[in-house]
């Protein structure tokens, strides 16, 4: 097993390295298969086939958390070296072939997305310095009509509207969760129903209710009106208000996970099945084939699945129009 080059040339494929990376990141075959957009049985077959080629096991079955063998760890080390180099080279080649300047002005309707968007933007800027970039939060204007008019070039949204000439590229599926102070009467419950918010102050961003998942997907269908609504442009402010028992907030699971781990908030699902929106990048159809737009989408997806907790691959691949 010491001659890793012979393994690469004779046994390993890049898809094997990508699979092992996703298995480590997700911690389970089920979630790794979801991230890779394959069935669990197909993923299990791929891993067993690879173990047969290597004549070695890669991880301990039914271990919690998932534990890799020494052979598996060695291949993961290889994946960490090889896959980023290949991805960077592919992007550089595409940039050289394209050789074009461009513009990518973005508006963000999902206002808690800045924590993953900014690192993506920084990497993109390094790779595409000729593309002019800017972005803004969609508090004071309607981003999707602005996209249709050509005033912005992309919109991060979980609320797609059917607009002529606009296509939606899915990034990932997330859970909208509810959060309250640890001393709140509902803090011990893992699931809340819409009527639980009838006596609560709901903390939201200062946008129309029709653009907020807590109303559109949870309260409005049940005909429930909260006692009071309090707005803030800052996610951190909403979290602090909720932790101080001054209201309850509804935010994506990847945002709330950090505060739940620190025991600053109690987190619950919205309804028995939860609320699971899909986050999209909205684009004008005439920009879909631009290489730098495709590169941004790929970078965004890679970064999100690498860093965010609790997200899922869209059940239906491709775009909606």
C-alpha positions in Angstrom: 0.0 0.0 0.0 3.0 2.3 0.2 3.2 2.9 -3.6 0.3 5.2 -4.0 1.1 6.0 -7.6 0.5 2.4 -8.7 -2.9 2.6 -6.9 -3.9 5.7 -8.8 -2.9 4.3 -12.2 -4.2 0.9 -11.8 -7.1 0.9 -9.3 -8.4 4.3 -8.3 -10.6 6.7 -10.2 -11.4 10.3 -9.4 -15.0 9.4 -8.6 -13.7 7.1 -5.8 -11.8 10.0 -4.2 -14.8 12.3 -4.5 -17.0 9.6 -3.0 -14.7 9.1 0.0 -14.6 12.9 0.6 -18.4 13.1 0.6 -18.6 10.1 2.9 -16.3 11.7 5.4 -18.1 15.1 5.2 -21.6 13.6 5.6 -20.8 10.8 8.0 -23.3 8.4 6.5 -23.9 6.5 3.3 -27.4 7.9 3.0 -26.4 11.5 3.1 -23.3 10.9 0.9 -25.4 9.3 -1.7 -27.8 12.2 -1.6 -25.0 14.7 -2.0 -23.6 12.7 -5.0 -27.0 12.4 -6.5 -26.9 8.6 -6.7 -28.9 5.9 -4.9 -27.6 4.4 -1.7 -27.3 1.0 -3.3 -25.3 2.3 -6.2 -22.9 4.1 -3.7 -22.6 0.9 -1.6 -21.8 -1.1 -4.8 -19.1 1.5 -5.8 -17.4 1.3 -2.4 -17.5 -2.5 -2.3 -16.1 -2.6 -5.8 -13.2 -0.3 -4.8 -12.5 -2.4 -1.6 -12.4 -5.5 -3.8 -9.8 -3.8 -6.1 -7.8 -2.8 -3.1 -8.4 -6.0 -1.2 -8.9 -3.8 1.9 -11.7 -2.2 3.8 -12.0 1.6 3.8 -14.2 2.3 6.8 -15.8 0.5 9.7 -19.4 -0.4 8.9 -22.1 0.8 11.4 -19.7 2.9 13.3 -21.0 6.1 14.9 -19.4 8.5 14.1 -18.1 6.9 10.9 -14.5 5.7 11.3 -12.1 5.2 8.4 -9.5 2.5 8.4 -5.8 3.3 7.8 -6.3 2.6 4.1 -9.3 4.9 3.9 -7.4 7.6 5.7 -4.5 7.3 3.2 -6.9 7.7 0.3 -8.6 10.7 1.9 -5.2 12.3 2.2 -4.7 11.7 -1.5 -8.1 13.2 -2.2 -7.2 16.4 -0.3 -4.2 16.9 -2.4 -5.4 15.8 -5.9 -9.0 17.0 -6.2 -8.3 20.7 -5.4 -5.5 20.7 -7.9 -7.6 19.1 -10.6 -10.5 21.5 -9.9 -8.2 24.5 -10.0 -6.6 23.4 -13.2 -9.9 22.8 -14.9 -11.1 26.3 -13.9 -7.9 27.9 -15.2 -8.2 26.1 -18.5 -11.8 27.2 -18.9 -10.9 30.8 -18.0 -8.1 30.7 -20.6 -10.4 29.3 -23.3 -13.1 31.8 -22.5 -10.9 34.9 -22.0 -13.9 37.1 -21.5 -14.7 39.9 -19.1 -18.1 40.2 -17.7 -20.3 41.5 -14.9 -22.0 39.6 -12.0 -24.1 41.8 -9.8 -26.0 39.8 -7.3 -29.0 40.5 -5.0 -29.6 38.3 -2.0 -33.1 37.6 -0.8 -31.9 34.9 1.6 -30.3 37.4 4.0 -28.6 34.7 6.1 -26.5 33.6 3.1 -23.7 36.0 3.5 -21.7 33.7 5.7 -21.2 31.2 2.8 -21.5 33.7 -0.1 -18.5 35.9 0.8 -15.9 33.1 0.8 -17.3 31.9 -2.5 -17.1 35.4 -3.9 -13.4 35.8 -2.8 -12.4 32.6 -4.5 -14.3 33.5 -7.6 -12.6 37.0 -7.8 -9.2 35.4 -7.6 -10.0 33.1 -10.5 -12.0 35.6 -12.6 -10.4 39.0 -12.0 -11.8 40.4 -15.2 -15.4 39.9 -14.0 -16.8 42.9 -12.3 -18.7 41.9 -9.1 -21.1 43.6 -6.7 -23.9 42.5 -4.5 -26.7 43.9 -2.2 -29.4 42.7 0.1 -32.8 42.9 -1.4 -34.5 44.9 1.4 -35.4 48.0 -0.5 -36.3 46.7 -4.0 -37.7 43.7 -5.7 -34.7 41.6 -6.8 -36.3 39.2 -9.3 -38.0 41.9 -11.4 -34.7 43.8 -11.3 -33.0 40.7 -12.6 -35.5 40.4 -15.5 -34.8 44.1 -16.3 -31.1 43.5 -16.4 -30.3 45.7 -13.4 -28.8 42.8 -11.5 -27.3 39.5 -12.9 -28.2 37.0 -10.3 -30.5 36.6 -7.3 -30.1 34.2 -4.4 -33.6 33.2 -3.4 -35.8 30.5 -2.0 -38.9 32.0 -3.5 -38.9 31.5 -7.3 -41.4 33.5 -9.4 -42.4 32.5 -12.9 -40.9 35.3 -15.0 -40.2 35.3 -18.7 -36.5 34.9 -19.5 -35.5 33.9 -15.9 -34.2 30.5 -14.9 -33.6 29.1 -11.5 -30.5 26.9 -10.7 -30.9 24.9 -7.5 -28.1 25.1 -4.9 -29.3 23.0 -2.0 -32.3 22.1 0.2 -32.3 23.3 3.8 -34.7 23.2 6.7 -36.3 26.4 8.1 -36.2 26.0 11.8 -37.7 27.9 14.8 -35.5 29.1 17.7 -36.2 30.5 21.1 -34.5 31.2 24.4 -33.6 28.1 26.5 -36.0 29.3 29.3 -38.9 29.6 26.9 -41.9 27.4 27.6 -41.6 25.7 24.2 -37.8 25.2 24.5 -38.1 21.5 25.3 -40.3 20.7 22.3 -38.6 19.5 19.1 -41.6 20.3 16.9 -43.8 23.4 16.9 -47.2 23.8 15.3 -48.4 27.0 13.7 -50.8 27.8 16.6 -47.8 27.8 19.0 -46.8 31.2 17.4 -50.1 32.8 17.9 -49.0 34.2 21.3 -45.4 35.0 20.2 -43.4 37.9 18.9 -41.9 36.7 15.6 -38.5 38.1 14.6 -38.0 38.6 10.9 -36.1 40.5 8.2 -37.8 43.7 7.0 -39.3 42.3 3.8 -42.8 41.4 2.7 -44.4 38.4 4.3 -44.8 36.7 0.9 -41.0 36.4 0.8 -40.6 34.9 4.3 -40.8 31.1 4.7 -42.2 31.3 8.2 -45.3 33.0 6.8 -45.6 31.6 3.3 -44.9 27.9 4.2 -45.9 27.7 7.9 -48.3 30.3 9.4 -50.3 31.4 6.4 -51.5 28.0 5.3 -52.8 27.4 8.8 -54.4 30.8 9.1 -52.3 31.8 12.1 -51.3 35.3 13.0 -48.5 35.9 15.5 -49.1 38.2 18.4 -46.4 40.7 17.1 -43.8 41.0 14.4 -40.4 42.6 15.1 -37.9 43.2 12.3 -34.1 43.4 12.0 -31.8 43.5 9.0 -29.1 41.6 11.0 -29.3 37.9 11.6 -27.1 38.2 14.7 -29.5 40.7 16.2 -32.4 38.4 15.7 -30.5 35.6 17.3 -29.6 37.8 20.3 -33.2 39.0 20.7 -34.4 35.4 20.6 -31.7 34.3 23.2 -32.9 37.1 25.4 -36.5 35.7 25.3 -37.8 38.8 23.4 -39.2 36.7 20.5 -38.8 33.7 18.4 -37.0 33.6 15.0 -37.2 31.4 12.0 -33.8 30.8 10.2 -32.1 28.2 8.1 -30.8 25.2 10.0 -27.2 25.9 9.0 -27.4 29.3 10.7 -29.0 28.0 13.9 -26.7 25.0 14.3 -23.8 27.1 15.6 -26.0 28.7 18.3 -27.6 25.4 19.2 -24.2 23.8 19.7 -23.2 26.7 22.0 -26.4 26.1 24.0 -27.5 29.7 23.3 -30.8 28.8 21.7 -33.3 25.9 21.6 -34.2 24.9 18.1 -37.3 23.1 16.7 -38.8 22.0 13.4 -41.8 23.8 12.0 -44.5 21.2 11.9 -44.3 17.4 11.9 -42.6 17.2 8.5 -40.6 20.3 8.8 -40.3 23.1 6.3 -37.7 22.4 3.6 -37.3 25.1 1.0 -34.8 25.0 -1.9 -32.3 27.8 -2.3 -31.8 28.9 -5.9 -29.6 31.2 -8.0 -31.9 33.0 -10.3 -30.3 34.0 -13.6 -31.4 35.4 -17.0 -31.6 32.6 -19.5 -29.3 34.4 -21.9 -26.5 34.3 -19.3 -26.7 30.5 -18.5 -24.0 29.6 -21.0 -21.5 32.1 -19.9 -18.5 30.2 -18.6 -17.9 32.5 -15.6 -21.6 32.1 -14.5 -21.2 28.3 -14.6 -18.0 28.6 -12.6 -19.7 30.7 -9.9 -22.5 28.1 -9.6 -20.0 25.3 -9.3 -18.0 27.1 -6.7 -21.1 28.0 -4.7 -22.3 24.4 -4.6 -18.9 23.1 -3.7 -18.4 25.5 -0.8 -21.9 25.1 0.6 -21.7 21.3 0.7 -18.3 21.5 2.2 -19.1 23.9 5.0 -22.8 24.0 5.8 -24.5 21.6 8.2 -27.8 19.9 7.5 -28.3 20.8 3.8 -29.4 18.3 1.1 -29.0 18.0 -2.6 -32.1 19.0 -4.6 -34.3 16.0 -5.3 -34.7 17.2 -8.9 -31.5 18.2 -10.7 -31.3 20.9 -13.3 -33.1 24.3 -13.4 -36.6 25.4 -13.3 -38.0 28.1 -15.5 
